[in-house]
Amino acid sequence: MGEVVGDGVPRAGAARRGRLPIGCADGPVLHLGAGGVRLRVTGAIEQLDAGRPLRATACGAPIALPAAPLTVRAEAEPWRLDHVRLRSPAPAGAPAPAGGGRVLDAGDDGRGARHGVRVAVDGPSWLVLGESYDRGWRATCDGRSLGEPVALQGYANGWPIERGCRSVDFDFAPNRVLLAADALSLAACLALLVLLVARRPRAPAASLAPLRDARPTRWPPGRALAAGVVAAVVLGFVFALRAGVVLGPLTFLVLWRGIAPRTLALAAGGALLVAAPVLHLAVGLPDHGYETNYAVDRIAEHWVAVGAVWALGLALWLTLAPALNRARGRAAAAPRSAP
């Protein structure tokens, strides 16, 4: 606030230049577990007026911290701490650290892998992979496995290494299972294709006439509730828990009130042909193809598509179930020839 003016209020000026007159008593508090450190804010008035960051340093003598996990936090107001650095001098008489290293060659980036990395390590160091932390990452040094990573720098994967490490490879271990599953799926698809070509049908082909519209049938409340619970569990696992919370009660309502499959199919078509494109155009196209917030911006389209899939699946089930029941009834009633 630079000045206060008004009827009957004397004009009070404020300095626009010089050092900030802020002492330890008025500075922020950095909480270290159950204790805390008061900080002194230093800087110029021009910095504060321009919205530039100010520097804060600890007041008083250093404090001892326990050799255990410790939560470091600060209040959100009136000060907001951003970069916090804790420094601790080496014990008296301790030898100077002889670690560190450098990357000579970043290697080649692959799909879930980085190979051919060359490093020079002078002593105990941390090998860091700048990918979002995941315990599935694995690293090898000169062919020797370094095991699971630990989280470093708030997001990255890190492994402790020793002097002499030269050649490093990174791999995302779960990809091995994925590739094996893809190979198995490919073999199964090829086998089914061969079976389809080689098989000679011995019975007349099934009729391709359109199925009759299933008549709306109201389920008893207890049976509809049980189906809704099953739908909530299955769809919550497939899509998300919040999807199951919504689609489970909707399934109960559809079955209990006897909503026709045709109505469900039309609603799904409207959602996919009208609602989803409108939402897509309303959000607009991203400025860049690598926009990281793309999925979040279009989350509404996702849930519209999930609802459409649910409606189509339920409509298909309500249409086919009566036809299958009738076919089973005819098969059971048909006379069987004696052996």
Phi and psi in degrees as GROMACS dihedral restraints (atoms count N, CA, C in turn):
[ dihedral_restraints ]
;  ai    aj    ak    al  type     phi  dphi    fc
    3     4     5     6     1   -89.4    20    10
    4     5     6     7     1   -39.6    20    10
    6     7     8     9     1  -160.6    20    10
    7     8     9    10     1   160.2    20    10
    9    10    11    12     1  -123.3    20    10
   10    11    12    13     1   124.5    20    10
   12    13    14    15     1  -130.2    20    10
   13    14    15    16     1   156.4    20    10
   15    16    17    18     1   161.0    20    10
   16    17    18    19     1   170.5    20    10
   18    19    20    21     1   -64.2    20    10
   19    20    21    22     1   124.4    20    10
   21    22    23    24     1    79.6    20    10
   22    23    24    25     1    -0.3    20    10
   24    25    26    27     1  -103.0    20    10
   25    26    27    28     1   120.2    20    10
   27    28    29    30     1   -67.2    20    10
   28    29    30    31     1   149.0    20    10
   30    31    32    33     1   -73.6    20    10
   31    32    33    34     1   130.5    20    10
   33    34    35    36     1  -121.7    20    10
   34    35    36    37     1   118.5    20    10
   36    37    38    39     1   -89.2    20    10
   37    38    39    40     1   159.1    20    10
   39    40    41    42     1  -130.0    20    10
   40    41    42    43     1   144.1    20    10
   42    43    44    45     1   -64.8    20    10
   43    44    45    46     1   141.1    20    10
   45    46    47    48     1  -109.0    20    10
   46    47    48    49     1    -6.0    20    10
   48    49    50    51     1  -138.7    20    10
   49    50    51    52     1   161.4    20    10
   51    52    53    54     1   110.2    20    10
   52    53    54    55     1  -177.3    20    10
   54    55    56    57     1   -81.0    20    10
   55    56    57    58     1   149.4    20    10
   57    58    59    60     1   -72.4    20    10
   58    59    60    61     1   126.8    20    10
   60    61    62    63     1   -85.3    20    10
   61    62    63    64     1    63.9    20    10
   63    64    65    66     1  -115.5    20    10
   64    65    66    67     1   120.8    20    10
   66    67    68    69     1   -98.8    20    10
   67    68    69    70     1  -176.2    20    10
   69    70    71    72     1   -62.7    20    10
   70    71    72    73     1   -36.1    20    10
   72    73    74    75     1   -64.6    20    10
   73    74    75    76     1   -25.6    20    10
   75    76    77    78     1  -101.0    20    10
   76    77    78    79     1    -1.2    20    10
   78    79    80    81     1   -84.5    20    10
   79    80    81    82     1   173.5    20    10
   81    82    83    84     1   -73.2    20    10
   82    83    84    85     1   167.4    20    10
   84    85    86    87     1  -117.9    20    10
   85    86    87    88     1   128.6    20    10
   87    88    89    90     1   -99.1    20    10
   88    89    90    91     1   115.6    20    10
   90    91    92    93     1   -86.6    20    10
   91    92    93    94     1   126.7    20    10
   93    94    95    96     1  -119.7    20    10
   94    95    96    97     1    90.3    20    10
   96    97    98    99     1    67.4    20    10
   97    98    99   100     1  -127.8    20    10
   99   100   101   102     1   -81.9    20    10
  100   101   102   103     1   -16.3    20    10
  102   103   104   105     1   -98.2    20    10
  103   104   105   106     1  -172.8    20    10
  105   106   107   108     1  -162.3    20    10
  106   107   108   109     1   159.8    20    10
  108   109   110   111     1  -126.8    20    10
  109   110   111   112     1   127.1    20    10
  111   112   113   114     1   -81.4    20    10
  112   113   114   115     1   137.1    20    10
  114   115   116   117     1  -111.8    20    10
  115   116   117   118     1   144.3    20    10
  117   118   119   120     1  -100.0    20    10
  118   119   120   121     1   125.8    20    10
  120   121   122   123     1   -91.5    20    10
  121   122   123   124     1   128.5    20    10
  123   124   125   126     1  -124.8    20    10
  124   125   126   127     1   152.3    20    10
  126   127   128   129     1   152.4    20    10
  127   128   129   130     1  -174.9    20    10
  129   130   131   132     1  -104.5    20    10
  130   131   132   133     1   155.4    20    10
  132   133   134   135     1   -61.5    20    10
  133   134   135   136     1   -34.7    20    10
  135   136   137   138     1   -61.1    20    10
  136   137   138   139     1   -37.0    20    10
  138   139   140   141     1   -62.7    20    10
  139   140   141   142     1   -44.0    20    10
  141   142   143   144     1   -64.6    20    10
  142   143   144   145     1   -44.1    20    10
  144   145   146   147     1   -65.3    20    10
  145   146   147   148     1   -33.0    20    10
  147   148   149   150     1   -83.8    20    10
  148   149   150   151     1    -4.8    20    10
  150   151   152   153     1    77.2    20    10
  151   152   153   154     1    19.2    20    10
  153   154   155   156     1   -84.7    20    10
  154   155   156   157     1   154.1    20    10
  156   157   158   159     1   -65.7    20    10
  157   158   159   160     1   150.9    20    10
  159   160   161   162     1  -114.0    20    10
  160   161   162   163     1   156.7    20    10
  162   163   164   165     1   -95.3    20    10
  163   164   165   166     1   140.6    20    10
  165   166   167   168     1  -128.3    20    10
  166   167   168   169     1   136.5    20    10
  168   169   170   171     1  -127.3    20    10
  169   170   171   172     1   156.6    20    10
  171   172   173   174     1   -69.5    20    10
  172   173   174   175     1   142.2    20    10
  174   175   176   177     1   -94.5    20    10
  175   176   177   178     1   140.5    20    10
  177   178   179   180     1    83.2    20    10
  178   179   180   181     1  -171.0    20    10
  180   181   182   183     1   -77.1    20    10
  181   182   183   184     1   156.5    20    10
  183   184   185   186     1   -59.7    20    10
  184   185   186   187     1   152.6    20    10
  186   187   188   189     1  -114.0    20    10
  187   188   189   190     1   152.8    20    10
  189   190   191   192     1   -87.1    20    10
  190   191   192   193     1   136.1    20    10
  192   193   194   195     1  -112.1    20    10
  193   194   195   196     1   145.2    20    10
  195   196   197   198     1   -71.5    20    10
  196   197   198   199     1   154.6    20    10
  198   199   200   201     1   -83.8    20    10
  199   200   201   202     1    67.7    20    10
  201   202   203   204     1  -158.0    20    10
  202   203   204   205     1   164.6    20    10
  204   205   206   207     1   -56.7    20    10
  205   206   207   208     1   138.4    20    10
  207   208   209   210     1  -141.1    20    10
  208   209   210   211     1   134.4    20    10
  210   211   212   213     1   -91.5    20    10
  211   212   213   214     1   123.5    20    10
  213   214   215   216     1  -107.1    20    10
  214   215   216   217     1   123.7    20    10
  216   217   218   219     1  -149.0    20    10
  217   218   219   220     1   168.0    20    10
  219   220   221   222     1  -147.0    20    10
  220   221   222   223     1   153.8    20    10
  222   223   224   225     1   -68.0    20    10
  223   224   225   226     1   152.1    20    10
  225   226   227   228     1   -76.1    20    10
  226   227   228   229     1   -21.3    20    10
  228   229   230   231     1  -150.3    20    10
  229   230   231   232     1   159.6    20    10
  231   232   233   234     1   -77.2    20    10
  232   233   234   235     1   -12.9    20    10
  234   235   236   237     1  -104.7    20    10
  235   236   237   238     1   149.5    20    10
  237   238   239   240     1  -122.4    20    10
  238   239   240   241     1   112.7    20    10
  240   241   242   243     1   -83.3    20    10
  241   242   243   244     1   136.3    20    10
  243   244   245   246     1  -109.9    20    10
  244   245   246   247     1   -85.3    20    10
  246   247   248   249     1   -86.5    20    10
  247   248   249   250     1   119.0    20    10
  249   250   251   252     1  -115.3    20    10
  250   251   252   253     1   127.5    20    10
  252   253   254   255     1  -122.7    20    10
  253   254   255   256     1   126.7    20    10
  255   256   257   258     1  -104.8    20    10
  256   257   258   259     1   131.0    20    10
  258   259   260   261     1  -121.2    20    10
  259   260   261   262     1   141.2    20    10
  261   262   263   264     1  -138.4    20    10
  262   263   264   265     1   121.1    20    10
  264   265   266   267     1   -70.4    20    10
  265   266   267   268     1   153.3    20    10
  267   268   269   270     1   -67.3    20    10
  268   269   270   271     1   148.5    20    10
  270   271   272   273     1   -58.1    20    10
  271   272   273   274     1   150.5    20    10
  273   274   275   276     1   -59.6    20    10
  274   275   276   277     1   132.6    20    10
  276   277   278   279     1    83.7    20    10
  277   278   279   280     1    -3.0    20    10
  279   280   281   282     1   -74.2    20    10
  280   281   282   283     1   139.9    20    10
  282   283   284   285     1   -68.0    20    10
  283   284   285   286     1   151.3    20    10
  285   286   287   288     1   -66.0    20    10
  286   287   288   289     1   140.0    20    10
  288   289   290   291     1   -61.4    20    10
  289   290   291   292     1   141.1    20    10
  291   292   293   294     1  -121.6    20    10
  292   293   294   295     1    48.7    20    10
  294   295   296   297     1  -112.4    20    10
  295   296   297   298     1  -158.4    20    10
  297   298   299   300     1    98.9    20    10
  298   299   300   301     1   166.2    20    10
  300   301   302   303     1  -176.1    20    10
  301   302   303   304     1  -173.6    20    10
  303   304   305   306     1  -151.3    20    10
  304   305   306   307     1   158.4    20    10
  306   307   308   309     1   -93.7    20    10
  307   308   309   310     1   121.0    20    10
  309   310   311   312     1   -87.1    20    10
  310   311   312   313     1   -34.9    20    10
  312   313   314   315     1  -148.4    20    10
  313   314   315   316     1   123.1    20    10
  315   316   317   318     1   -73.6    20    10
  316   317   318   319     1    -6.6    20    10
  318   319   320   321     1    76.2    20    10
  319   320   321   322     1  -166.6    20    10
  321   322   323   324     1  -111.9    20    10
  322   323   324   325     1   130.1    20    10
  324   325   326   327     1   -85.4    20    10
  325   326   327   328     1   131.4    20    10
  327   328   329   330     1  -123.7    20    10
  328   329   330   331     1  -167.7    20    10
  330   331   332   333     1   -84.9    20    10
  331   332   333   334     1   100.5    20    10
  333   334   335   336     1    71.9    20    10
  334   335   336   337     1    29.5    20    10
  336   337   338   339     1  -161.2    20    10
  337   338   339   340     1   158.1    20    10
  339   340   341   342     1  -146.5    20    10
  340   341   342   343     1   116.8    20    10
  342   343   344   345     1  -119.3    20    10
  343   344   345   346     1   159.9    20    10
  345   346   347   348     1    78.5    20    10
  346   347   348   349     1    23.0    20    10
  348   349   350   351     1   -77.9    20    10
  349   350   351   352     1   133.3    20    10
  351   352   353   354     1  -116.9    20    10
  352   353   354   355     1   130.4    20    10
  354   355   356   357     1  -131.8    20    10
  355   356   357   358     1   160.2    20    10
  357   358   359   360     1  -124.9    20    10
  358   359   360   361     1   118.2    20    10
  360   361   362   363     1  -116.0    20    10
  361   362   363   364     1   125.5    20    10
  363   364   365   366     1   -93.1    20    10
  364   365   366   367     1   -14.2    20    10
  366   367   368   369     1   179.1    20    10
  367   368   369   370     1  -169.6    20    10
  369   370   371   372     1   -52.7    20    10
  370   371   372   373     1   124.4    20    10
  372   373   374   375     1  -146.9    20    10
  373   374   375   376     1   175.5    20    10
  375   376   377   378     1  -112.0    20    10
  376   377   378   379     1   129.0    20    10
  378   379   380   381     1   -93.8    20    10
  379   380   381   382     1   121.0    20    10
  381   382   383   384     1  -117.8    20    10
  382   383   384   385     1   130.1    20    10
  384   385   386   387     1  -105.4    20    10
  385   386   387   388     1   119.3    20    10
  387   388   389   390     1   -78.2    20    10
  388   389   390   391     1    54.8    20    10
  390   391   392   393     1  -121.2    20    10
  391   392   393   394     1   153.9    20    10
  393   394   395   396     1   -53.7    20    10
  394   395   396   397     1   135.2    20    10
  396   397   398   399     1   -59.9    20    10
  397   398   399   400     1   135.4    20    10
  399   400   401   402     1  -155.7    20    10
  400   401   402   403     1   131.4    20    10
  402   403   404   405     1   -67.8    20    10
  403   404   405   406     1    -7.5    20    10
  405   406   407   408     1   -77.1    20    10
  406   407   408   409     1   -13.8    20    10
  408   409   410   411     1   -70.7    20    10
  409   410   411   412     1   144.2    20    10
  411   412   413   414     1  -132.8    20    10
  412   413   414   415     1   146.5    20    10
  414   415   416   417     1  -131.2    20    10
  415   416   417   418     1   144.9    20    10
  417   418   419   420     1  -124.8    20    10
  418   419   420   421     1   143.1    20    10
  420   421   422   423     1  -121.0    20    10
  421   422   423   424     1   113.0    20    10
  423   424   425   426     1    54.4    20    10
  424   425   426   427     1    38.6    20    10
  426   427   428   429     1    84.0    20    10
  427   428   429   430     1    -3.9    20    10
  429   430   431   432     1   -99.3    20    10
  430   431   432   433     1   128.8    20    10
  432   433   434   435     1   -68.9    20    10
  433   434   435   436     1   138.0    20    10
  435   436   437   438     1   -99.1    20    10
  436   437   438   439     1     1.5    20    10
  438   439   440   441     1    78.8    20    10
  439   440   441   442     1  -159.4    20    10
  441   442   443   444     1   -74.9    20    10
  442   443   444   445     1   150.1    20    10
  444   445   446   447     1   -82.6    20    10
  445   446   447   448     1   169.1    20    10
  447   448   449   450     1  -119.1    20    10
  448   449   450   451     1   155.6    20    10
  450   451   452   453     1   -75.8    20    10
  451   452   453   454     1   129.0    20    10
  453   454   455   456     1  -131.4    20    10
  454   455   456   457     1   150.9    20    10
  456   457   458   459     1    57.9    20    10
  457   458   459   460     1    26.7    20    10
  459   460   461   462     1    81.0    20    10
  460   461   462   463     1    -9.1    20    10
  462   463   464   465     1  -157.0    20    10
  463   464   465   466     1   -24.2    20    10
  465   466   467   468     1   -89.2    20    10
  466   467   468   469     1   173.7    20    10
  468   469   470   471     1  -103.7    20    10
  469   470   471   472     1   132.2    20    10
  471   472   473   474     1  -133.6    20    10
  472   473   474   475     1   148.8    20    10
  474   475   476   477     1  -135.5    20    10
  475   476   477   478     1   136.2    20    10
  477   478   479   480     1   -75.3    20    10
  478   479   480   481     1   135.6    20    10
  480   481   482   483     1  -133.3    20    10
  481   482   483   484     1   162.4    20    10
  483   484   485   486     1  -114.7    20    10
  484   485   486   487     1   172.5    20    10
  486   487   488   489     1   -59.3    20    10
  487   488   489   490     1   140.6    20    10
  489   490   491   492     1   105.7    20    10
  490   491   492   493     1   -13.8    20    10
  492   493   494   495     1   -66.7    20    10
  493   494   495   496     1   131.1    20    10
  495   496   497   498     1  -126.8    20    10
  496   497   498   499     1   -48.9    20    10
  498   499   500   501     1  -110.3    20    10
  499   500   501   502     1   125.8    20    10
  501   502   503   504     1  -126.1    20    10
  502   503   504   505     1   139.3    20    10
  504   505   506   507     1  -130.5    20    10
  505   506   507   508     1   141.8    20    10
  507   508   509   510     1  -118.9    20    10
  508   509   510   511     1   138.8    20    10
  510   511   512   513     1  -143.8    20    10
  511   512   513   514     1   144.2    20    10
  513   514   515   516     1   -91.0    20    10
  514   515   516   517     1   104.4    20    10
  516   517   518   519     1   -57.3    20    10
  517   518   519   520     1   -41.2    20    10
  519   520   521   522     1   -58.4    20    10
  520   521   522   523     1   -19.8    20    10
  522   523   524   525     1   -63.0    20    10
  523   524   525   526     1   -26.0    20    10
  525   526   527   528     1   -63.6    20    10
  526   527   528   529     1   -42.7    20    10
  528   529   530   531     1   -66.1    20    10
  529   530   531   532     1   -38.9    20    10
  531   532   533   534     1   -62.6    20    10
  532   533   534   535     1   -43.7    20    10
  534   535   536   537     1   -64.8    20    10
  535   536   537   538     1   -39.4    20    10
  537   538   539   540     1   -63.7    20    10
  538   539   540   541     1   -41.0    20    10
  540   541   542   543     1   -65.9    20    10
  541   542   543   544     1   -38.8    20    10
  543   544   545   546     1   -63.1    20    10
  544   545   546   547     1   -41.5    20    10
  546   547   548   549     1   -64.2    20    10
  547   548   549   550     1   -41.2    20    10
  549   550   551   552     1   -64.3    20    10
  550   551   552   553     1   -41.7    20    10
  552   553   554   555     1   -64.2    20    10
  553   554   555   556     1   -39.5    20    10
  555   556   557   558     1   -63.8    20    10
  556   557   558   559     1   -43.3    20    10
  558   559   560   561     1   -63.2    20    10
  559   560   561   562     1   -40.3    20    10
  561   562   563   564     1   -65.8    20    10
  562   563   564   565     1   -40.6    20    10
  564   565   566   567     1   -63.9    20    10
  565   566   567   568     1   -41.1    20    10
  567   568   569   570     1   -64.8    20    10
  568   569   570   571     1   -40.1    20    10
  570   571   572   573     1   -64.3    20    10
  571   572   573   574     1   -41.1    20    10
  573   574   575   576     1   -66.4    20    10
  574   575   576   577     1   -36.4    20    10
  576   577   578   579     1   -65.1    20    10
  577   578   579   580     1   -43.7    20    10
  579   580   581   582     1   -61.9    20    10
  580   581   582   583     1   -42.1    20    10
  582   583   584   585     1   -63.8    20    10
  583   584   585   586     1   -38.1    20    10
  585   586   587   588     1   -66.1    20    10
  586   587   588   589     1   -39.5    20    10
  588   589   590   591     1   -74.4    20    10
  589   590   591   592     1   -39.9    20    10
  591   592   593   594     1   -80.9    20    10
  592   593   594   595     1   -23.1    20    10
  594   595   596   597     1   -73.1    20    10
  595   596   597   598     1   138.3    20    10
  597   598   599   600     1  -113.6    20    10
  598   599   600   601     1   113.2    20    10
  600   601   602   603     1   -64.1    20    10
  601   602   603   604     1   136.7    20    10
  603   604   605   606     1  -102.1    20    10
  604   605   606   607     1   -10.1    20    10
  606   607   608   609     1  -117.1    20    10
  607   608   609   610     1   156.3    20    10
  609   610   611   612     1   -57.8    20    10
  610   611   612   613     1   145.8    20    10
  612   613   614   615     1   -64.9    20    10
  613   614   615   616     1   147.9    20    10
  615   616   617   618     1   -66.0    20    10
  616   617   618   619     1   149.4    20    10
  618   619   620   621     1   -67.3    20    10
  619   620   621   622     1   136.8    20    10
  621   622   623   624     1   -99.2    20    10
  622   623   624   625     1    14.5    20    10
  624   625   626   627     1   -64.7    20    10
  625   626   627   628     1   145.5    20    10
  627   628   629   630     1   -58.7    20    10
  628   629   630   631     1   142.7    20    10
  630   631   632   633     1   -69.4    20    10
  631   632   633   634     1   146.1    20    10
  633   634   635   636     1   -69.1    20    10
  634   635   636   637     1   147.7    20    10
  636   637   638   639     1   -60.6    20    10
  637   638   639   640     1   126.7    20    10
  639   640   641   642     1   -69.8    20    10
  640   641   642   643     1   137.1    20    10
  642   643   644   645     1   -74.8    20    10
  643   644   645   646     1   136.4    20    10
  645   646   647   648     1   -61.5    20    10
  646   647   648   649     1   129.7    20    10
  648   649   650   651     1  -128.7    20    10
  649   650   651   652     1   125.4    20    10
  651   652   653   654     1   -82.5    20    10
  652   653   654   655     1   126.6    20    10
  654   655   656   657     1   -84.2    20    10
  655   656   657   658     1   150.8    20    10
  657   658   659   660     1   -60.6    20    10
  658   659   660   661     1   147.1    20    10
  660   661   662   663     1   -54.3    20    10
  661   662   663   664     1   -40.9    20    10
  663   664   665   666     1   -64.7    20    10
  664   665   666   667     1   -44.0    20    10
  666   667   668   669     1   -66.7    20    10
  667   668   669   670     1   -41.9    20    10
  669   670   671   672     1   -64.4    20    10
  670   671   672   673     1   -37.6    20    10
  672   673   674   675     1   -65.3    20    10
  673   674   675   676     1   -41.5    20    10
  675   676   677   678     1   -62.5    20    10
  676   677   678   679     1   -42.0    20    10
  678   679   680   681     1   -65.0    20    10
  679   680   681   682     1   -37.0    20    10
  681   682   683   684     1   -64.8    20    10
  682   683   684   685     1   -38.7    20    10
  684   685   686   687     1   -64.6    20    10
  685   686   687   688     1   -44.2    20    10
  687   688   689   690     1   -61.4    20    10
  688   689   690   691     1   -43.7    20    10
  690   691   692   693     1   -63.0    20    10
  691   692   693   694     1   -39.6    20    10
  693   694   695   696     1   -63.1    20    10
  694   695   696   697     1   -41.8    20    10
  696   697   698   699     1   -67.8    20    10
  697   698   699   700     1   -47.7    20    10
  699   700   701   702     1   -67.4    20    10
  700   701   702   703     1   -49.5    20    10
  702   703   704   705     1   -70.8    20    10
  703   704   705   706     1   -30.6    20    10
  705   706   707   708     1   -65.1    20    10
  706   707   708   709     1   -34.1    20    10
  708   709   710   711     1   -74.4    20    10
  709   710   711   712     1   -39.6    20    10
  711   712   713   714     1   -73.8    20    10
  712   713   714   715     1   -45.3    20    10
  714   715   716   717     1  -102.3    20    10
  715   716   717   718     1   -64.8    20    10
  717   718   719   720     1  -177.0    20    10
  718   719   720   721     1   157.4    20    10
  720   721   722   723     1   -59.1    20    10
  721   722   723   724     1   -40.9    20    10
  723   724   725   726     1   -65.8    20    10
  724   725   726   727     1   -28.1    20    10
  726   727   728   729     1   -68.8    20    10
  727   728   729   730     1   -41.7    20    10
  729   730   731   732     1   -64.1    20    10
  730   731   732   733     1   -36.4    20    10
  732   733   734   735     1   -62.6    20    10
  733   734   735   736     1   -33.5    20    10
  735   736   737   738     1   -87.7    20    10
  736   737   738   739     1   -46.2    20    10
  738   739   740   741     1   -74.5    20    10
  739   740   741   742     1   -27.1    20    10
  741   742   743   744     1   -61.3    20    10
  742   743   744   745     1   -55.0    20    10
  744   745   746   747     1   -60.9    20    10
  745   746   747   748     1   -34.5    20    10
  747   748   749   750     1   -64.8    20    10
  748   749   750   751     1   -38.2    20    10
  750   751   752   753     1   -62.1    20    10
  751   752   753   754     1   -44.8    20    10
  753   754   755   756     1   -57.7    20    10
  754   755   756   757     1   -45.3    20    10
  756   757   758   759     1   -63.9    20    10
  757   758   759   760     1   -42.7    20    10
  759   760   761   762     1   -62.8    20    10
  760   761   762   763     1   -45.4    20    10
  762   763   764   765     1   -72.2    20    10
  763   764   765   766     1   -38.7    20    10
  765   766   767   768     1   -68.5    20    10
  766   767   768   769     1   -40.1    20    10
  768   769   770   771     1   -89.0    20    10
  769   770   771   772     1    -7.3    20    10
  771   772   773   774     1    69.9    20    10
  772   773   774   775     1    43.8    20    10
  774   775   776   777     1   -70.9    20    10
  775   776   777   778     1   134.5    20    10
  777   778   779   780     1   -71.7    20    10
  778   779   780   781     1   148.1    20    10
  780   781   782   783     1   -58.6    20    10
  781   782   783   784     1   -33.9    20    10
  783   784   785   786     1   -62.5    20    10
  784   785   786   787     1   -39.5    20    10
  786   787   788   789     1   -63.4    20    10
  787   788   789   790     1   -42.0    20    10
  789   790   791   792     1   -63.9    20    10
  790   791   792   793     1   -43.2    20    10
  792   793   794   795     1   -64.8    20    10
  793   794   795   796     1   -40.8    20    10
  795   796   797   798     1   -65.2    20    10
  796   797   798   799     1   -39.4    20    10
  798   799   800   801     1   -64.0    20    10
  799   800   801   802     1   -41.5    20    10
  801   802   803   804     1   -64.5    20    10
  802   803   804   805     1   -41.5    20    10
  804   805   806   807     1   -62.6    20    10
  805   806   807   808     1   -41.3    20    10
  807   808   809   810     1   -63.6    20    10
  808   809   810   811     1   -38.1    20    10
  810   811   812   813     1   -65.3    20    10
  811   812   813   814     1   -41.6    20    10
  813   814   815   816     1   -79.2    20    10
  814   815   816   817     1   -35.8    20    10
  816   817   818   819     1   -90.8    20    10
  817   818   819   820     1   -20.6    20    10
  819   820   821   822     1  -119.5    20    10
  820   821   822   823     1   -60.0    20    10
  822   823   824   825     1   -63.7    20    10
  823   824   825   826     1   -47.6    20    10
  825   826   827   828     1   -62.8    20    10
  826   827   828   829     1   -47.3    20    10
  828   829   830   831     1   -62.1    20    10
  829   830   831   832     1   -38.3    20    10
  831   832   833   834     1   -63.3    20    10
  832   833   834   835     1   -44.4    20    10
  834   835   836   837     1   -63.6    20    10
  835   836   837   838     1   -38.5    20    10
  837   838   839   840     1   -63.6    20    10
  838   839   840   841     1   -43.9    20    10
  840   841   842   843     1   -71.6    20    10
  841   842   843   844     1   -31.6    20    10
  843   844   845   846     1   -66.0    20    10
  844   845   846   847     1   -37.5    20    10
  846   847   848   849     1   -74.0    20    10
  847   848   849   850     1   -36.3    20    10
  849   850   851   852     1    90.3    20    10
  850   851   852   853     1   166.6    20    10
  852   853   854   855     1   -85.1    20    10
  853   854   855   856     1   146.5    20    10
  855   856   857   858     1   -67.7    20    10
  856   857   858   859     1   152.8    20    10
  858   859   860   861     1   -69.4    20    10
  859   860   861   862     1   -30.1    20    10
  861   862   863   864     1  -133.8    20    10
  862   863   864   865     1   151.1    20    10
  864   865   866   867     1   -69.2    20    10
  865   866   867   868     1   -15.9    20    10
  867   868   869   870     1  -103.9    20    10
  868   869   870   871     1    24.6    20    10
  870   871   872   873     1   -61.5    20    10
  871   872   873   874     1   116.7    20    10
  873   874   875   876     1   -74.5    20    10
  874   875   876   877     1   -19.0    20    10
  876   877   878   879     1   -95.4    20    10
  877   878   879   880     1    15.3    20    10
  879   880   881   882     1   -58.2    20    10
  880   881   882   883     1   -49.0    20    10
  882   883   884   885     1   -66.0    20    10
  883   884   885   886     1   -37.9    20    10
  885   886   887   888     1   -67.7    20    10
  886   887   888   889     1   -40.6    20    10
  888   889   890   891     1   -61.7    20    10
  889   890   891   892     1   -28.6    20    10
  891   892   893   894     1  -109.9    20    10
  892   893   894   895     1    27.1    20    10
  894   895   896   897     1   -65.4    20    10
  895   896   897   898     1   -30.8    20    10
  897   898   899   900     1   -64.3    20    10
  898   899   900   901     1   -40.6    20    10
  900   901   902   903     1   -60.6    20    10
  901   902   903   904     1   -39.5    20    10
  903   904   905   906     1   -59.3    20    10
  904   905   906   907     1   -47.2    20    10
  906   907   908   909     1   -71.0    20    10
  907   908   909   910     1   -31.5    20    10
  909   910   911   912     1   -63.2    20    10
  910   911   912   913     1   -42.6    20    10
  912   913   914   915     1   -66.0    20    10
  913   914   915   916     1   -38.8    20    10
  915   916   917   918     1   -61.2    20    10
  916   917   918   919     1   -44.4    20    10
  918   919   920   921     1   -62.2    20    10
  919   920   921   922     1   -38.0    20    10
  921   922   923   924     1   -66.4    20    10
  922   923   924   925     1   -42.0    20    10
  924   925   926   927     1   -61.5    20    10
  925   926   927   928     1   -42.7    20    10
  927   928   929   930     1   -60.7    20    10
  928   929   930   931     1   -46.0    20    10
  930   931   932   933     1   -64.4    20    10
  931   932   933   934     1   -42.7    20    10
  933   934   935   936     1   -64.8    20    10
  934   935   936   937     1   -42.2    20    10
  936   937   938   939     1   -63.1    20    10
  937   938   939   940     1   -43.1    20    10
  939   940   941   942     1   -67.4    20    10
  940   941   942   943     1   -39.3    20    10
  942   943   944   945     1   -62.8    20    10
  943   944   945   946     1   -42.0    20    10
  945   946   947   948     1   -63.1    20    10
  946   947   948   949     1   -42.2    20    10
  948   949   950   951     1   -65.7    20    10
  949   950   951   952     1   -44.5    20    10
  951   952   953   954     1   -66.1    20    10
  952   953   954   955     1   -25.0    20    10
  954   955   956   957     1   -80.9    20    10
  955   956   957   958     1   -43.7    20    10
  957   958   959   960     1   -79.7    20    10
  958   959   960   961     1   -31.9    20    10
  960   961   962   963     1   -58.3    20    10
  961   962   963   964     1   -48.2    20    10
  963   964   965   966     1   -61.9    20    10
  964   965   966   967     1   -39.0    20    10
  966   967   968   969     1   -63.8    20    10
  967   968   969   970     1   -41.6    20    10
  969   970   971   972     1   -65.0    20    10
  970   971   972   973     1   -39.0    20    10
  972   973   974   975     1   -64.6    20    10
  973   974   975   976     1   -40.3    20    10
  975   976   977   978     1   -65.3    20    10
  976   977   978   979     1   -40.4    20    10
  978   979   980   981     1   -63.4    20    10
  979   980   981   982     1   -41.5    20    10
  981   982   983   984     1   -63.6    20    10
  982   983   984   985     1   -38.6    20    10
  984   985   986   987     1   -65.1    20    10
  985   986   987   988     1   -42.0    20    10
  987   988   989   990     1   -65.4    20    10
  988   989   990   991     1   -39.0    20    10
  990   991   992   993     1   -64.2    20    10
  991   992   993   994     1   -38.1    20    10
  993   994   995   996     1   -71.2    20    10
  994   995   996   997     1   -33.0    20    10
  996   997   998   999     1   -83.8    20    10
  997   998   999  1000     1   -15.6    20    10
  999  1000  1001  1002     1   -67.1    20    10
 1000  1001  1002  1003     1   138.3    20    10
 1002  1003  1004  1005     1   -68.3    20    10
 1003  1004  1005  1006     1   143.1    20    10
 1005  1006  1007  1008     1  -107.0    20    10
 1006  1007  1008  1009     1   136.6    20    10
 1008  1009  1010  1011     1   -73.8    20    10
 1009  1010  1011  1012     1   145.6    20    10
 1011  1012  1013  1014     1   -72.0    20    10
 1012  1013  1014  1015     1   146.0    20    10
